[in-house]
Structure formats: structure tokens, C-alpha cells
Amino acid sequence: MTLLTVAEARERLRMGRNQFYEIIKRREIAVIRRGRKLLIPEPEIDRLIRQEIIPAKRSFFKSHRSSLSCSAETR
């Protein structure tokens, strides 16, 4: 298991320092404390990324298709 520093984890997530520490404070991500150093297991970063992905719904495009296309009547 690879352990990442806070800086490395933030870089992977493209997240600011304060926001990342807020996630740690809310215990949304597991950390390992070694003295004063915080280390984040790489699978936790992957889990957080998967958790944040929202799949696009095809029904949105089907229901809005008619309003997105131009018709001869509106010209």
C-alpha cells in the first residue's frame, strides 16, 4: 500500500490546502499519523475520487432534445 503525503494527495485531487484539511477533520478520508506527519493511503484517494463522480443521465438529453434543436416554426 502506497502512502501519500498531504501535498501529494492534494495534488492528485487538485484540492486546496484548507479544503483538504477540512475533509480530514470531517473524517471523510482515513489518515495515518506518524508523529506530526499525516499520511494518506492511496486507496483512500481513489475512493474519494470515485465517490465524487456523478454519472450523466441520458434521460436529461432525451427530455431536452426538442428544446435544444431549432425548428422551422421558431425562425
C-alpha positions, 0 to 999 in steps of 0.5 A: 500500500502506497502512502501519500503525503498531504501535498501529494494527495492534494495534488492528485485531487487538485484540492486546496490546502484548507479544503483538504484539511477540512475533509480530514477533520470531517473524517471523510478520508482515513489518515495515518499519523506518524508523529506530526506527519499525516499520511494518506493511503492511496486507496483512500484517494481513489475512493474519494475520487470515485465517490465524487463522480456523478454519472450523466443521465441520458434521460436529461438529453432525451427530455431536452432534445426538442428544446435544444434543436431549432425548428422551422416554426421558431425562425 
